[in-house]
């Protein structure tokens, strides 16, 4: 794994720990997926899920879409890891749920 893959792996794990700390959401299956597949492949699998994920819904209900995988994918530092289609899917999903993506 290169430095950028290591960083996204760490950032994916931080999503788990921050959500647990800030809103009391323990996303055990999310962490299991990240541990098994690595952050990059886990992110790709989660964003490709038709209709989104339960975790996305929990984050939306708690007004913390900033902790979503979709928001992470749109960070400029990860532009080379995801296709334009993947990034558009994330942007569209976030917009649909009222998250401001103009700075992304």
C-alpha positions in Angstrom: 0.0 0.0 0.0 1.2 3.4 -0.9 1.1 6.6 1.3 -2.3 7.7 -0.1 -3.9 4.3 0.4 -2.5 4.3 4.0 -4.0 7.7 4.6 -7.5 6.8 3.3 -7.3 3.6 5.4 -6.6 5.7 8.5 -9.3 8.2 7.6 -11.9 5.4 7.2 -11.0 4.1 10.6 -11.3 7.7 12.0 -14.8 7.9 10.6 -15.7 4.9 12.9 -14.0 6.3 16.0 -15.4 9.8 15.5 -19.0 8.6 15.0 -18.7 6.4 18.0 -17.4 9.2 20.2 -19.6 12.1 18.9 -22.9 10.4 18.3 -22.7 7.0 20.0 -22.9 5.1 16.7 -20.9 1.9 16.7 -20.5 0.8 13.1 -19.1 -2.6 13.7 -19.7 -4.0 10.2 -18.1 -0.8 8.7 -15.0 -1.4 10.7 -14.9 -5.1 9.9 -15.2 -4.2 6.2 -12.3 -1.7 6.4 -10.2 -4.2 8.3 -10.8 -7.0 5.8 -10.6 -5.0 2.5 -8.7 -1.9 3.4 -10.0 1.7 3.4 -10.0 2.2 -0.4 -11.8 -1.0 -1.4 -14.2 -0.6 1.5 -15.0 3.0 0.4 -15.6 1.8 -3.2 -17.9 -1.0 -2.1 -19.9 1.3 0.3 -20.5 4.1 -2.2 -21.5 1.7 -4.9 -24.3 0.3 -2.7 -27.6 1.1 -4.4 -29.6 3.5 -2.3 -26.7 4.1 0.1 -26.1 2.5 3.5 -27.6 2.3 6.9 -24.6 4.1 8.3 -25.2 7.0 5.9 -28.8 7.2 7.2 -27.6 7.3 10.8 -25.1 10.0 10.0 -27.8 12.0 8.2 -30.3 11.6 11.1 -27.5 13.0 13.5 -26.6 15.8 11.1 -23.1 14.4 10.7 -22.8 13.7 6.9 -19.3 15.2 7.2 -18.4 11.8 8.6 -19.8 9.9 5.6 -17.6 7.9 3.3 -19.2 10.0 0.5 -17.8 13.2 2.1 -14.4 11.5 2.5 -14.3 10.4 -1.2 -14.8 14.1 -2.3 -11.8 15.4 -0.4 -9.3 16.8 -2.9 -6.5 14.6 -1.6 -8.3 11.5 -2.8 -9.2 12.7 -6.3 -6.8 10.2 -7.9 -8.3 7.2 -6.1 -11.8 7.5 -7.4 -13.3 7.9 -10.9 -15.3 10.9 -11.9 -18.4 8.7 -11.8 -17.7 7.6 -8.2 -17.2 11.2 -7.1 -20.4 12.3 -8.9 -22.4 9.5 -7.2 -21.1 10.8 -3.8 -21.8 14.4 -4.6 -25.3 13.6 -5.8 -26.1 11.5 -2.7 -24.9 14.2 -0.3 -26.8 16.9 -2.2 -30.0 14.8 -2.1 -29.7 14.7 1.7 -29.1 18.5 2.0 -25.3 18.4 2.5 -23.5 21.4 1.0 -20.9 20.1 -1.4 -19.9 23.4 -3.0 -16.6 23.5 -1.2 -15.7 19.9 -2.3 
